[in-house]
Amino acid sequence: MNTGHGSTAHPESPELAQLRHRIEQTDREIVDLVKHRVELALEAGRLKRLIGAPVFDPEREREVEHLVLDYAARSGLDESHMRLVVRGLIALARSSQEREP
């Protein structure tokens, strides 16, 4: 089983090792950003409860999806893949908000 840290069948060049390290670093940064987004969503959920607004707001979710997909398209990213990403982020935020007491 290849753990992603090199392979005995294909020696890794220093350049490839460096790129893989940068990708792993970027992945950690993405996780940190997702965590920060969840924390912001939790704060939004608390405010929604405080003012008596529903946690689930399908109109806002559609707006967020549209904004992200528009920015992604302008950034040259594939819409279908980014739709999966943004829907995952929205689902994570909603489920985090719903689990809050």
C-alpha positions in Angstrom: 0.0 0.0 0.0 1.3 3.4 -0.9 1.0 5.9 1.9 1.7 8.9 -0.4 5.1 9.5 1.0 7.1 8.1 -1.9 7.1 4.8 -3.7 9.7 2.1 -3.9 8.6 1.4 -7.6 9.1 5.0 -8.6 11.7 7.1 -6.9 10.6 10.6 -6.1 12.5 13.6 -7.5 13.3 16.4 -5.1 11.1 18.7 -7.1 8.2 16.3 -6.8 8.8 15.9 -3.1 8.8 19.6 -2.7 5.5 20.0 -4.7 3.9 17.3 -2.6 5.0 19.0 0.6 3.5 22.3 -0.6 0.2 20.5 -1.6 0.1 18.9 1.9 0.7 22.3 3.5 -2.1 23.8 1.3 -4.4 21.0 2.3 -3.8 21.9 6.0 -4.5 25.6 5.2 -7.7 24.5 3.5 -8.7 22.5 6.6 -7.9 25.6 8.8 -10.1 27.8 6.6 -13.0 25.3 6.7 -12.7 25.2 10.5 -12.8 29.0 10.6 -15.8 29.0 8.3 -17.6 26.5 10.6 -16.8 28.7 13.6 -18.3 31.7 11.7 -21.4 29.7 10.8 -21.8 28.7 14.5 -21.7 32.3 15.5 -24.3 33.1 12.8 -26.4 30.3 14.1 -26.2 31.7 17.6 -27.3 35.1 16.3 -30.2 33.5 14.3 -31.4 31.8 17.5 -31.1 35.1 19.4 -33.3 37.0 17.0 -35.6 34.0 16.4 -34.6 33.3 12.8 -34.6 29.8 11.5 -31.2 28.1 11.3 -32.1 26.6 7.9 -32.3 29.3 5.3 -32.5 27.8 1.8 -32.6 31.2 0.1 -29.3 32.2 1.8 -27.8 28.8 0.9 -28.7 29.3 -2.8 -27.2 32.8 -2.6 -24.0 31.5 -1.0 -23.7 28.8 -3.7 -24.3 31.3 -6.5 -21.6 33.7 -5.1 -19.0 30.9 -4.6 -19.7 29.4 -8.1 -19.5 32.8 -9.7 -16.1 33.5 -8.0 -14.9 30.0 -8.9 -15.8 30.4 -12.5 -14.0 33.7 -12.7 -11.0 31.9 -11.1 -11.1 29.3 -13.8 -12.3 26.4 -11.7 -14.7 23.8 -12.9 -18.3 24.5 -11.9 -19.4 21.0 -11.3 -16.6 20.2 -9.0 -16.9 23.5 -7.1 -20.6 22.9 -6.7 -19.7 19.7 -4.7 -17.3 21.7 -2.6 -19.7 24.6 -1.8 -22.6 22.2 -1.1 -20.3 20.3 1.3 -19.3 23.5 3.0 -22.9 24.6 3.4 -24.0 21.1 4.7 -21.1 21.2 7.2 -22.1 24.6 8.4 -25.8 23.7 8.7 -25.2 20.5 10.6 -22.8 22.3 12.9 -25.4 25.0 13.6 -28.1 22.3 14.2 -26.0 20.5 16.7 -25.5 23.6 18.8 -27.7 23.7 21.9 
